[in-house]
């Protein structure tokens, strides 16, 4: 009798164990069935997950949770959802975006207590998996949330390599999953064994603390989330989305970067007619003569804006500097006669808008005062300078400041270490931001072939494109100590206006109107747009070369750049409309050119079947303008 009871007990375990396990686990698949997110609870009630693509591991069993919310969970509920919609951005790399996912909300109770509820919200897109933590509001009233550490980690297959940089404006290195010198910035692109690619990113980081990625010292091949500082808030509260994108080719990660926008709420601005992307040039003379000459140059070269950089309201680093008054810093111009309001009127009369630089010191102290004042002056936008990034306090302040700018019809460009996470979908007056190793650093050409596959997955970047800043074009550079000298060709810089997406695109960054001799190839800068109806990543390999084609109306613009090695490429034009004939104007580096910038132009007829044989010199590039015949 006793033996039969023991047998019955074991039979009960055999039958019920799979049922209990099934109750504590769940999978979610993308619509195309390739990506799978698997969730389960460990024996001690700790949430874990894994991600696979085509049944091959991308993320092996990895941890979920937050400090104080690590284990002891029971599964309370799982609800599923789905969405497949098309939305039209105010501007972008495409004129419409598809938001298509399968969703799942996992509700967990800690210690089986209804008052200790945590939800994990998951979305499975064809392009990647996204998940975040959500604390619902207690019916009895909101509770304080104190997050000091996030336990999310990502265990990757052995042999994975990472494109690592430790800061937003740093250089990239290709490193294994060991001995990183520091934490890594987001997005973090991974090259998986077998040739596939993944990208770890962050979306909707608006009221939180910035997250970087670090190697877990206790678990091999594991990347951990490292938040900048503690987050104090109250329920209901959601953390930013953690994103794992997966692709067969590195260019697909860039082509799929609308995923980060999809993870942000729709536009909050009802009337967006005043938000006008465009090309901009920097004003450095801080004088009446120089300002008006720059405005005339902007008109001539089909730019939309000029920008007054630091110094127009005094020395930006001292508390006494007042951004409500024009008081030129004598370090910039000791004898300035700048009448800013007169310049703005002259610019607006010519159809040119004005942006003003303001350091965060003045923004923090005077924001509510300067915004209505700038609107009264006729200013179109502000560039935030030397912003604090990372902490919960400054992250929240910065995004709130962008919202306030929208109330006064002011567009925004955020500089320094800020990196986007899709906020411009909700508040599109944030046109662009730096957070990139741009031309202020005068990087080598290899930098241009890494950034599109890494930094630009996050969104637009203000790279400050140059043109004439080379000793042979500006002889005074030879006499200037520590001069910033461009290490890429004119063709390379022309192409960057297409390769690098920025709705507010700075051109001629270190240049002045007198530097230009109206070189014939400047027609490309004259014609190129900054926002697009369609974008195609034609070809590329991280650190070696890239070709991107972008369409505005019926015209296509194509940019190709190589690293520090010369290269021969074939560029198919299969993105053109079948049955149509086009003329392609090709702007290419030519050492034999009689033009001082060493750029030549050839014009040929092309169609959808055309494949262009392209020869690039070391550190060079090529730009193409294609228009229907």
Steps between C-alpha positions, in 0.01 A plus 500: 500500500779736595686421177191579292470842670863575414440394140187718486698796632770460236233461230345826623836678470559362150158623383488836678864616475474590128168673572656704782798587280270604215310725741825676591633545144388662178632566149426785261582495130538775244247509217742337255573226754878552496547670836390331822501642852480236774411589861505285809541509878787317666452272801535796736259714299757710313393614151725389213475522122669398178477609135553293187497578128425220256531262796858613567590669827547876501460552875543192718328466839536843660370689801214746530410717797586805709651542845243384755312326220739214431324177603214349696255565216199298397332539164166677544388567143609512137315707243579521130445770240600591147527808284550571132464868412659758273586846632644805327780686676527879483833429327741210491702256295170375357165669444312218670585242765345162569446406866445124496549279804365221716473606864492331838460637853626273779360584845706378795422509872785506747438267793153445350402847627252699286659820635843400362423485129749531214422472132741415220375639170641328189470576129621270225566684174645339189794733557561425867372436852422778748406472866464726802383497862175664605373572851120542485329743732363353820121557519557629853747765378838545332814359655855628488741314273871490582713334231870486582600217268358320201566126489432456128785325325572347161696175476623462143648201319870440553708664228278811474686824423392857582541842339597680820529867593499629854352843429260659258775689315761227530677279247374148434699182557417143402532300824423148629281435803788552743722773647297799393679815619176663613123494458367510145268762352166421340421370240741207530538301179600135533639269236373152580671172412378384162482847349176646641482834680319625808463843657427584863322833526286716725170666405275759667763601755322817608446486878771262612874465540719432197608140456834382368618142455770326703640150512370285786801399714325183621354356180700451179376655173244704689421870461329681787296818515679773695278796586663836572334559837190419702150574374240630746144533382149379575254261341381454235852487358672328209871460430649560155476223245792259474536406133669207328505547124609210278599503132669289236710795378630805689323744265166346599546632854512855364214433256287382794575789736136618491453235768627747762249763385219243517581448868418864575154662523349687201557871439374729778518821294167577335619757244841406361504736201775712661737201529713535187816292462777641282865577438687741726834680515677639807563873552839560665581868444241632749490821297243676285708475183584134549143406593343665197760352267425156644126551446566593137717191463222286650256638242747439218576143607137406575542462875206559732664618823799674654612424854663732754735284701646566847603852594207714394377554858839500678728233639271200527668341805442782751179548693485871415454438127146596405333328202229768488751758378752524218840550661769351277780320680821701433684168462296451181490861373645785703342769280164352411219716366248214494135607508338158517140612456591696187682193364199278570272742314742508205518119499124449520448751219734286287318180596777382736427388856728552799608253768668615823742306717435503876709315756309288751614729783290780352222264391460366852491847650306692234298251292155637587622852428688448174247281318227765459772759438660298219160443345442876508838559335407265216748225590419160347697269725749443781810289522542368855870506588709298747198322641517273802406145406455175687331573830129464563480870592669639188342250262155606616592871494636478146191338352272738688701791355438370145127484578507859622674610180210355300258732680686793344546345153873452551691212344789338688845355432660336809878482503771307682445152649120472462391202288144458369260222599204593276369806688477700175199294394304643793661846494624553141620853579812312616650488152840354572775452754873442515608193700735406216869522418451770242716733296589709806730205579622481137483117500653274239283356224452165676281681753252579221471130413428394860251766612214408259495144633526603867417852621247577225283205603399726791390781269616832356843641580643848449839413351586857388601431141796703371628574153795737470686428823820365344842669477506500119165683497557725804873579512473673839439157655869421441593787729250416772625291788283194576277581203206268440572359156256286304636149440248408231447616142249746357309210345482335841350812660248541217386140550464540878204734447313189382669228702449683832136581577423828676182705443704807594817443298798727563706564187825697461556467878848659523458700179420860421337647187836623371635143506266403218583554135167367378645164405269318256443203732335725762180450303473169689489678837257749343261225391529239776219474754524428873182292536375225277210307352696175481841365599689195375820358647644377171819334619763516767731334748575640845829688502555463125239672283133593471257614229164657591231623259229742611199630308338842518202526269612346168870574553748258655823593677769238553802521728793258505806522726798273560745471788870586471541245220421551132216283378311384190126445540198419288196711588168361370226754436221245546319737736396716199151470356477240220421640158631849581813668363720718717806721478769437761740779593802331659735706720824313559855553623732555208871573562522630141213746539579864421270609782695573819276266706599216261141402425369424152145455374366263238141472386360177358159352427400214731206276581400226743736250332808720521794387713765768553864402511647723768864561587565676829835639602622447857286700750281600207138497402249557228167683487228452238192704418250304290199673346236379252542594136 
